[in-house]
Amino acid sequence: MTLFLAISVSAAREVILQGKSDSGKTVKLNIGSLGGLVVDDTAEIAKIGGSLEVPKFEKVSSGKVLKVFPSFSYWHFPDADKENFVEGQKYSLNLRRETIAGREGVTPSYKVKSFENAKAKQALTKSQVSKLPQDLVMKNDVEQTRIYDLEDPDNKVGLNIKEISLRNKSDILLDDDYEEVKFLRADEAEIDIKQKTGEYKQKIAKEQNKAQLKSITSKEYGYEQLYYNGVRVRKPSDAPSSIANMSNEYYEEITKKSDIPESTKIMIKENGPLWSADMGKEELQTYLLKTGIAREKVRRENSMLFKSGNEVTLFLGSNLTSNYTNEDPSHQSNGFTLGLAYELHLVRASESFSRLSIDMLIEQGTLNVDVGGINGRVTYGALAGHLNYYFYNYPHSRNRVSMYVGAGIKRGNGDMTSINLTKDYEYEVLALPSLHFGAKYRAPAARDYELYSSLGFGFNFKVSVETTKLQAISSLDDEISSSTTINNVKADIGLSFFF
């Protein structure tokens, strides 16, 4: 997990130095095109120190790849010294291309001039302090606001400072009064917007890589501290005492403020933390209950846990009891089941039913049953329904284990086959009662306090006890039982999705 965080936080690759030049500025690294490198990649390289959990990075240099092979590459780091690189040592390679991946495109800004006359134009374009791109030349005299930024304030000739952005070479420039200011591009080859944009992104990526390495290195507790402040723990006791959880402190402060009525806020403002110091235990308890603070606190804590929705579970089960006879050597296995269930949380109808749910199940399975000295293999399909009661947490609780019991009925049809039978027979399958005990855990796809997440997944485990009756519905040509009842126990595991 720590290694994943290390890679994700800084778009870094751990590489090994395989060789270097006499100057130490050109090196060979054990990463190539198979590792994701491309021609013209640029990066920051840093020494790796410390431990895996608490790494320390020492920046060496910025550089560019010279040549890329499948499993290795040559790099040039112009600012590196020979002693910076040691063959066989591990380094962190931060690729700028990966750092800026996903960023919104940037628009380069240009500084341009507006001239009053040809004399001013000639003076400025030929001036030593001029910054005018040669492809921006005034078409004719204009009376609008003058545009440009002169480095030499004593050399201004009726000019005003202004910065504008040009996305395309045909963009129209407007002054402060929205009057058109026209320019003629005489030498278009000298300015490459793509090149300028690339240079800008390279600069941003370089600074970001440096900042990330510095941030990680500055953490006393390493990655744990870097990520911990952004993740809220469920209980304060889960928080390491050595690291302050800024996320928990923030949400506790917000909850504290929102849970207190205005009258109490006034008391707290006037008396500070001692606002309840003169209240006895029972008096304070009565006050909290009557003002609704206690009830509101519980309601708000539960509101994020009790988001109800649609829940679908895929079950895979195995029968635990042996319902066959040893007299017949064929079909001596317990059988298995595969089911798809939909669970309806009754809290959607009323909060009074918050611990209840109804599930509907489509099941396909096999049973090997003794039907009078012969083992008949029953392959069946059935529909089932149960009313469930959650005695530990709720059917819609999130990030918690919920436990439940349920009772219902299952009914379907199946075909019985055996090598000892002259033909196949059709049987009716009825399980009444169908009882089960289970536990499940549901997790949202995103953190609830950051995003209203209606998607998630969960795990379910249950044990079922069913009194199952098999009744033949076709005429029997063999001497077997037309009706048999078994007590079947089975275990199911399930993967659920809710939305």
N, C-alpha and C positions, 0 to 999 in steps of 0.2 A: 504493500500500500504506500509505504514511504517513498519507494522508488518511483511509483506512478506520480505522486505529488511532485517529486523532484523534477521529473520530465515536463509535466504539464505547466508548472509555474513559470518556467523561463524558456520554453521551446528549446531545451538544451539536449545535446547528445554527449554521452560519455565516450571519449575516444582515447586511444593509446598512441603515443608518439613512437613511430617506427624508425625515424631517421631525421637528420637535419644537416643543413649545409655548414660550411666553415664559419660563416657569419652568424648563423643561428636564426636568420630571418626567413629562410625557406625550409619547410619541414614536410615530412611524410606522415600522414595520419591513416589509421586503419578503418577508414570509412569511405565508401565510394558510391557509385550510382545505385547499387543494390541497397544501400542504406538511406537512399533518398536524396543524395546530392545531385545537383545539376550544374552545368557549366555557368560561370559567372556568379556563383553563390558567394556571399560575403558573410562574415561572422565575427563575433568576439570570442576569444579563447581565454580560458582562465584555469589556473591551477586548482586542483581539488584537494582540500585538506579537511581536518576534523573527522567526524564519524559519519556513518550513513544516515543516522537520525538527526545529527547536528552538524551539517556540512559547513565548511568555510571556503569561500572562493576568493582567490587573488587574481585580479585581472592582469593578463599579460599584454595582449595587443589586439588590435583590429586588423583584419586581413581579408584576402580574397583568394579563392581557389584558382590554381593555375591550370591543373589538368585533372580530369576525373576518370578513374578506372572502375571496373565493377566492384572491387573490394578494397581499394585504397585511393588516396588522392594526394596531390601536392598543393601546398598552400604557401602564400607569401605574406608575412607579417612584418611590415616595414619598421614598426616601432619596437620590435622585440630585441632583446639582447641575447647573446649566446647562452648565458647562464640561466635564462628563463626556461629553456627547454631541456628536459632530461629524457633520454631514450628509455622506453618501457614504462614511463610514468603516465598516469591517467590525467586527462584534462576534460574540462567541460567546454563543448563547442556550441555556442548560441547562434543559430542561423537567423539572420535578419529576415529572410524570406518567410520563415515560419512565425516570427514575432509579429510581423505586420499583416499576416494572413487574416482575411475577414474584415480588415479596416475599410471604412468608407473611402471612396476615391477623394483625392485632394485636388484643389484648384490652385495652381501657382499664381502668385500676385506679382505684378509688374509695376515698376515706377516709370511713369511717362511724363513728358514735358509738353507744354503748350506755349507757342511762341507768338509774339505780337507782330513781328516782321522778319524779313529775310536776314537782316543784320543780326538780330538776336539769335536767330536760328543758327547762323554760321558761327557765331561766337561760342555758343553752347556746345554744338556738336563737335567743335574742334578744341574745346577747352580741356585742360589736363584733369579737371575735377569732374568732367561730365560722366554721367552714368547712363546716358541715353542709348538703348539698343539701336544698332544701325538699321534694323528693319522697321523702326517706327519713325517715319519722316512726315512732317506736316504737309498736307496736300495744298492748303492755301491759308491765308490769314484768317483768324477767327476772333470774335469778340467775347467768347464765352470765358468761364472761369479757367485760369491757367492751372495746369496739372504738372507737378513734378516735385521731387525732393532734392534740393541742392546741398552738397556737403559743405560748400563754401557760402556762408550767408552773405558775404560782401559781394558776391558775383550774381545775385539774383536780378533778373531783368523783367520785372512785372510778373513773376511766377508765384503760384500758390502750391502748397504741398498737398498731395493727394495720392492714395494708393488704390489701384483698381485691379480687378481680376479678369483675366481673359481665358475663357474656356476654349474658344475656337479662334482661328486666325481671322474670321470674318465678323467677330463681335463688334457691336456698336457701342461707343463710349458716350455716356451722358454726364453732363456737369450737374452741379447742385440744383440748377433750375430746370433740369431735364432737357437741356438744349443739346443737340447732337454735336459731338466733337469728332471730326473726321480725321483719320490718319491713313496714309498710304504706305503699305509694306513694300519697300524697294528691294530688300535682301532677305527673303523668307528663309533661306537655308541656314541662317545664323542662329535662329532660335528654334529649339526642338522642345515642344511642350511635354512630350513623353519623357524626354531626358530630364527636364527640370523637375517633373513630378517624381521620377525615379530617385533623383538626388535628394529630394525632400523626404521621401519615404525612408531612404537609407539613413538619413540623419536621425529621423524619429526612432527607427529601430535600434540604432546604435545607442542612443541615450536610454531607451527603455531597457535594453539588455544590461547596460551598466547599472541602472537603478535596481533591476531585479536581483542581480548578483550582490549588490550592496545590501539590499533589504534582507535577503536570506542570511547573509553572513552576519548581520547585526543581531539576529535573534539568538538569545541565550539558550533557548530550548529547541532551536531548529525548526523543522517543518511543523511539528506539533503546535508550536506557538504561532507560527505564521498562519495556519488554517484554523486554529481553535477559536480565535476571536470572532470568526465569521459564522460559527455554527452554534446554535442554541442547544444546550443540554436539557433533558426532560426534568431532572431533579438536581438541585444545587449540590447534593452529595456526590453526584457524578463528576463534578468539576475538580480537576487537580488543584490543590491548594497553592501550588507554586506559580500558577498562571492565571491571571485575571481574565475572566470571560466577559469581554466587553459587550457581546451580543446579549448575554443573559442580564447583565446590569442594565442595559438599555430597555429591554422589554419589561423587566421588573419595575423600573421607574415609570414607564408608560402605564402599566397595569395599576400601579399604586395610585397614580394621579387620576386615572379614569374610574377607579372603584370607589372613590371617596366623594360623598355628596357635598354640595356647596357649603352647607352649614358646618360640616366637619373641616372643610378646607380653611374656613375662617378661623376656627378654633386652632388648627395646626399653625396657621400663619401668625396668630397672636401668641400662642404658647410654645410653638416649636414641637420637638419630639415629646415633650411632657404633656401634650394635650389630654391624654387619658390617665395621667399619673394619679389623679385624685379619685379615679373610679376603681371600685372593687372588682373582683373576678366576675361575679354574677352580674353586676351592674354593667360592666363592659360587654359581657356576652349578650345581655338583653339589648343593649344599645346597637350592637352590630346586627342582631337579628331583626330588630324593629325597623332600622333604617334601610335594611335590604342589602347592606354591604356584603355580608357573608353569602347570601343567596346569589347576588350578582357576580361575586368572585367565582363561585362554583360554576355558574352558568357560562361565564366567559371562558373559563378553562376548558369546559366541555364542548363549547361551540366548535372548536377546531377539530376535536376528536370525533364528533358525531355527525359528520357529513354523510348523509345517506345517498344511495344511488342504486344502480343496477349491478348485480354481482353474478357472474357466471363462473362455474367451477368444473374443471375436467378431472374426473376421478378414475383411478386405477386401483382395483381391489383384488383380494385373494380370499377364498373361503378357508376358514381355519378348522372346520370340523370335517370328519370323514363320514360321509353318508353312504358309502358303498359297502359291499360284502366281500370278504376274503375268499368266499367259495368260488367266485368268478374272477379269474386272473385278469380280465380285460377291464379297461376304464377305471383303474384304481388311482385316481387323483382327485384332489379337492375341487378343482375348477377355479375360474377367475371371472372378473367382471370389469366392464368399461362403461363409464357413465358420464353424462353431461347434465349439470344441474343449474337451475336458476333460482336464486334466493331473493325473496321480496321482504324487505325490512318493514314491519308494520308501524314503525315510528313515523313513516310517511303519512299514515292515516291519522295517528294521534300520538302525542307524547306519552300517553298512558300505556301504550303498547311498545315502549322503547326496548323492552327485553325480549320481545317476541318476533319471530319471523316464520315465513312459510317457504318451503323449498319444493320445487317440482323437478323430477328426475326422469331422464330417459336412460334406460340401462340395457346393455347387451351382455349376456353372460353364459356360463356353462355350469352344469351340475351333474355329478355322477351319483346316481341314486340306486339303492337296492329295491328292485320291484318284484321280489319273490325269488331270491336265489340268483337273479341275473342283474348285472350292473347296466343300467340304461343311461346313456349320455344324453342329457337334455340341453339343447342349445335354444335359448329363449331370448325374447325381447319383451321389456315391460316398462310400464309407466308407474311412477311412485310419487307420493306427496306426503309431507310431514309438517307438523306444527312443532317449532323449536322454541325452547325457553333457555335464555342465556343467564346463567346464575353467576357468572364471573365476567364482568364488563358487558359490552353490548354487541349486537351483531354488526353494527356500523362503526365500532371503535377502530381507531387507527394507531399504529405504532404500539399496540398492546396485544397481549394474548387474551383471547376470549374463549370461554368454555361453555358448552351447551349440552342439553339433552333434548331428544325429539321422539315423537311417536307419530305413526301414520300407517299407510297401507300401500301395497305394491301389487300390481296385477298385470298379467300378460299371457302370451302363448309361446309354446316351444315344441320342437320336434325331438322325439326320443329315438335314438339309434343304438344298435348293438350288433356285433357279429353273430350273436346267439339268437337274434330275432329274425323272423321270416320277412318282416317289412318294418318300415318306420311308422311311428305312431305320433299323433298330435295330442299334446297335453295342455291343459290350462294351468297357469301358475298363479297362486294367490298367497301373498304373505300378509298375515293379519294376526297379531300386530307386527309392525315393523318398527323396532326400537333402535335408537342409536345414541351414543355418547361421543362427543367430539371436542376438538380444540382447533382454533385457527388464529392466524396472525395476518394483519393487513397493513401494507405500507403504501403511502402515496407516492406518485411518480416524482413529485417535487416537494420542497419544504413548504408546509402549509402557511407559515408566517411570512413567506416571501411571495408566494403565488397561490391563488385559489386553484388548487389542483383537484380536478374531478376524475383523474385517472390514477390507477394504481394496480398492484398485484398482491397476492397473498398465498399462504400455504394452509392446507386443511388436512386434518387427520381425524378419522372417526372409526369406531368399532360398532358394528351393527349386530343385533340379535333378532332373528326373524323366524316365526313359526310359519313354515311354507307348506302349502298343500298342493300336490300335483294330482290333477284329475284328468283321466283320459277322455277325450271328446271324439275319438274315432273308434270303430269297432275293433276288438282285439281278436287276433287269430292265434296268439301265443298264450301260454299259461303264465301270465304275469298279473300283478296287482293293477286294477284299474284306478285305484286311488291310494295315495301314500302321503304321509305327513312327516316332515323332518323339522328339527330345530337347528337352524343354520347360523353359524357365527362367522362373520367376515370382517376384515380390516381394509380400509380404503385410505389412500393418500391422494391429495388433490392440489392442483395449481389453479388459483382463482384470479380473475381479472374483474375490476370494478370500474364503472364509468358513470 
